[in-house]
Amino acid sequence: MVGKFKFWIATILAIGFLFFCDRYFSEYSLGIINNIAIFITLAISYNLINGVTGQFSLEPNGFVAVGAYVAAILLLNADSKVYQFDAAEPSGIILALYTSNFILAMFVSGICATLLALILAMPVFRVRGDYLAIVTLGFGFIIQLLAVNFPAFTNGSIGLNEVMKVGENGDLSRFTNIFYSGGLAIIATIVILNLVYSKFGRAMKAVRDDEDAAIAMGINAFATKTTAFCVSAFFEGMGGALLVGLLGSVSPDQFTFMFTFLLLIIIVLGGLGSTTGAIIGTILVIGGSEWLRFLDEPMNIFGYQTDAYPGLRMVVFSLVLIFVMLFARKGIMGQMELGDLFRRKGSDK
């Protein structure tokens, strides 16, 4: 159990930070914090299968897409679906599915992604290494193509829009708020850290370090990898629901391979195998790209007015990433957690 005194203090501080943000931050800042919190959930869950268990999987865009579509279908009422479906008549099943409870929609999204992961585990984990990457990469493409080619369920390439909460006066607001996105990030962090520090977590690391040796020691590698895969998919599905609740729309082009690539950058930058590193990587990548947005706009530098250079922030951001990776090749945290750093400092004294 990771639940030591400092860990719970950090949890209480994180919850307090959510209340502080909700009270004092602007709507723009809250949008950025929401986005960071959602990607923290996605990054630490992806790190569980890729970094902790060592399975080079490229599937997150598929599971996040499944979660987003399931949530959108559940949260739109029948009238909205009939109004929105232009590519084809909506299926009767799709029209019947509805709930106004966002937490329930999130949970169902996570369960659907988990069930899909359970089905996929058998063919996926028959291969290892680069072959595993190719198989999981294909899964992401299949989900995207299914979303385009089954318009009676997904409205095809148009996607689903106006996934918003309707108030008593007919006003619209987002389903996702700082407590949902931040709360799930905290819960996911607690669950995954406790999993990593448990006996099962040691089995995951043994599979990562040498799968054949782990099997020889009596570890069921398939069960270990499948469990990590399902836990990862569950939080990725819930993260997809949070994304659609924040953006109010979902379409196939949101979940291309570049989505997975972004998460891969985050966990490699933070340190493969480190949950703390995944959190730091998310703050740097998602928060940093927003913070550098001023570079795209005209600037006054010592009295000299520059033109706008759209895309300059991504050039600078990429250079910063290259610089960091040159001097921290195992990522910012390596495979250590924040608690490991404190313990190391204590032992050095």
Secondary structure as GFF3:
##gff-version 3
##sequence-region A 1 349
A	DSSP	alpha_helix	5	24	.	.	.	ID=ss1
A	DSSP	alpha_helix	27	47	.	.	.	ID=ss2
A	DSSP	pi_helix	48	52	.	.	.	ID=ss3
A	DSSP	alpha_helix	60	75	.	.	.	ID=ss4
A	DSSP	alpha_helix	78	84	.	.	.	ID=ss5
A	DSSP	alpha_helix	92	96	.	.	.	ID=ss6
A	DSSP	alpha_helix	102	124	.	.	.	ID=ss7
A	DSSP	alpha_helix	129	149	.	.	.	ID=ss8
A	DSSP	alpha_helix	151	154	.	.	.	ID=ss9
A	DSSP	three_ten_helix	156	158	.	.	.	ID=ss10
A	DSSP	beta_strand	165	166	.	.	.	ID=ss11
A	DSSP	beta_strand	172	173	.	.	.	ID=ss12
A	DSSP	alpha_helix	178	196	.	.	.	ID=ss13
A	DSSP	alpha_helix	199	209	.	.	.	ID=ss14
A	DSSP	alpha_helix	211	216	.	.	.	ID=ss15
A	DSSP	alpha_helix	221	247	.	.	.	ID=ss16
A	DSSP	three_ten_helix	252	255	.	.	.	ID=ss17
A	DSSP	alpha_helix	257	270	.	.	.	ID=ss18
A	DSSP	alpha_helix	275	282	.	.	.	ID=ss19
A	DSSP	pi_helix	283	287	.	.	.	ID=ss20
A	DSSP	alpha_helix	288	291	.	.	.	ID=ss21
A	DSSP	three_ten_helix	292	296	.	.	.	ID=ss22
A	DSSP	beta_strand	300	301	.	.	.	ID=ss23
A	DSSP	beta_strand	304	305	.	.	.	ID=ss24
A	DSSP	alpha_helix	312	327	.	.	.	ID=ss25
A	DSSP	alpha_helix	338	348	.	.	.	ID=ss26
###
